[in-house]
Amino acid sequence: MPKVKPKVGRPKRIFTPDQIADIERLAKLNLNTETIADALDIPVNTLKSNFRRQLTQKRAQGKAEIAEAQRSMLKQPVMAIWLGKQHLGQSDVQKIEVGSMLPIVIRHQQGPG
């Protein structure tokens, strides 16, 4: 008869449906993992190891909802712009790339000496 090894370490944490809903709701608001862990009094590593996929998925859903809301905010363009900059990586800075960069030569003049 083979020996059964005793289990070591902490018992696996069981999350209630309400806790899972809170985690998913906060992730959908695009809060970072550390903030969610602090708000719900869950160790960060526990949250990451148990909910990594859900956190990523809910954050993506939240960003998609922001993008949809942004399109419908014709009466409040400032809010739409702000949301896009904060959560969707949008920017109003135009980046211009030049195909070939010209070298800049700086000449120092020596003063009397």
C-alpha positions as a Python dict, from the first residue, in 0.01 Angstrom:
ca = {
    (1, 'M'): (0, 0, 0),
    (2, 'P'): (159, 335, -106),
    (3, 'K'): (216, 600, 155),
    (4, 'V'): (-2, 909, 134),
    (5, 'K'): (197, 1227, 179),
    (6, 'P'): (42, 1475, 419),
    (7, 'K'): (-62, 1807, 270),
    (8, 'V'): (160, 2095, 364),
    (9, 'G'): (107, 2469, 351),
    (10, 'R'): (-199, 2679, 400),
    (11, 'P'): (-539, 2549, 298),
    (12, 'K'): (-668, 2683, -32),
    (13, 'R'): (-874, 2996, 12),
    (14, 'I'): (-1239, 2971, -86),
    (15, 'F'): (-1401, 3288, -221),
    (16, 'T'): (-1771, 3360, -183),
    (17, 'P'): (-1977, 3462, -487),
    (18, 'D'): (-2003, 3814, -338),
    (19, 'Q'): (-1623, 3839, -308),
    (20, 'I'): (-1580, 3721, -667),
    (21, 'A'): (-1836, 3977, -785),
    (22, 'D'): (-1652, 4254, -596),
    (23, 'I'): (-1317, 4151, -747),
    (24, 'E'): (-1462, 4149, -1098),
    (25, 'R'): (-1645, 4481, -1046),
    (26, 'L'): (-1329, 4657, -926),
    (27, 'A'): (-1122, 4510, -1210),
    (28, 'K'): (-1381, 4634, -1459),
    (29, 'L'): (-1326, 4984, -1315),
    (30, 'N'): (-961, 4937, -1420),
    (31, 'L'): (-821, 4939, -1066),
    (32, 'N'): (-478, 4782, -1033),
    (33, 'T'): (-435, 4450, -856),
    (34, 'E'): (-274, 4604, -546),
    (35, 'T'): (-566, 4845, -498),
    (36, 'I'): (-822, 4565, -534),
    (37, 'A'): (-628, 4350, -287),
    (38, 'D'): (-610, 4634, -34),
    (39, 'A'): (-977, 4725, -74),
    (40, 'L'): (-1093, 4368, -19),
    (41, 'D'): (-825, 4271, 235),
    (42, 'I'): (-686, 3991, 19),
    (43, 'P'): (-312, 3926, -18),
    (44, 'V'): (-189, 4044, -359),
    (45, 'N'): (-30, 3709, -445),
    (46, 'T'): (-352, 3524, -356),
    (47, 'L'): (-550, 3757, -579),
    (48, 'K'): (-305, 3716, -867),
    (49, 'S'): (-283, 3339, -842),
    (50, 'N'): (-660, 3288, -819),
    (51, 'F'): (-796, 3560, -1048),
    (52, 'R'): (-530, 3656, -1305),
    (53, 'R'): (-745, 3562, -1605),
    (54, 'Q'): (-1062, 3723, -1466),
    (55, 'L'): (-878, 4044, -1379),
    (56, 'T'): (-741, 4073, -1734),
    (57, 'Q'): (-1078, 3991, -1889),
    (58, 'K'): (-1280, 4233, -1673),
    (59, 'R'): (-1030, 4516, -1731),
    (60, 'A'): (-1064, 4461, -2107),
    (61, 'Q'): (-1444, 4465, -2078),
    (62, 'G'): (-1425, 4789, -1879),
    (63, 'K'): (-1208, 4951, -2146),
    (64, 'A'): (-1448, 4836, -2418),
    (65, 'E'): (-1738, 4994, -2226),
    (66, 'I'): (-1544, 5319, -2194),
    (67, 'A'): (-1480, 5321, -2568),
    (68, 'E'): (-1852, 5265, -2635),
    (69, 'A'): (-1952, 5536, -2388),
    (70, 'Q'): (-1697, 5770, -2541),
    (71, 'R'): (-1870, 5741, -2877),
    (72, 'S'): (-2205, 5838, -2724),
    (73, 'M'): (-2075, 6140, -2530),
    (74, 'L'): (-2137, 6399, -2797),
    (75, 'K'): (-2279, 6643, -2541),
    (76, 'Q'): (-1976, 6606, -2310),
    (77, 'P'): (-1668, 6587, -2532),
    (78, 'V'): (-1433, 6693, -2251),
    (79, 'M'): (-1533, 6389, -2044),
    (80, 'A'): (-1497, 6160, -2344),
    (81, 'I'): (-1149, 6294, -2412),
    (82, 'W'): (-1046, 6260, -2046),
    (83, 'L'): (-1172, 5900, -2024),
    (84, 'G'): (-988, 5809, -2342),
    (85, 'K'): (-662, 5957, -2216),
    (86, 'Q'): (-690, 5798, -1872),
    (87, 'H'): (-803, 5448, -1962),
    (88, 'L'): (-753, 5386, -2333),
    (89, 'G'): (-407, 5530, -2389),
    (90, 'Q'): (-537, 5799, -2623),
    (91, 'S'): (-354, 6128, -2660),
    (92, 'D'): (-394, 6456, -2839),
    (93, 'V'): (-23, 6491, -2905),
    (94, 'Q'): (70, 6439, -3265),
    (95, 'K'): (386, 6242, -3322),
    (96, 'I'): (567, 6323, -3641),
    (97, 'E'): (833, 6083, -3759),
    (98, 'V'): (1085, 6192, -4015),
    (99, 'G'): (1224, 5928, -4249),
    (100, 'S'): (1582, 6053, -4239),
    (101, 'M'): (1716, 6256, -3954),
    (102, 'L'): (1970, 6524, -4035),
    (103, 'P'): (2267, 6552, -3802),
    (104, 'I'): (2288, 6863, -3590),
    (105, 'V'): (2632, 7016, -3556),
    (106, 'I'): (2702, 7241, -3261),
    (107, 'R'): (3013, 7450, -3276),
    (108, 'H'): (3157, 7597, -2963),
    (109, 'Q'): (3341, 7922, -2988),
    (110, 'Q'): (3627, 7968, -2755),
    (111, 'G'): (3632, 8295, -2575),
    (112, 'P'): (3942, 8495, -2490),
    (113, 'G'): (4162, 8290, -2298),
}
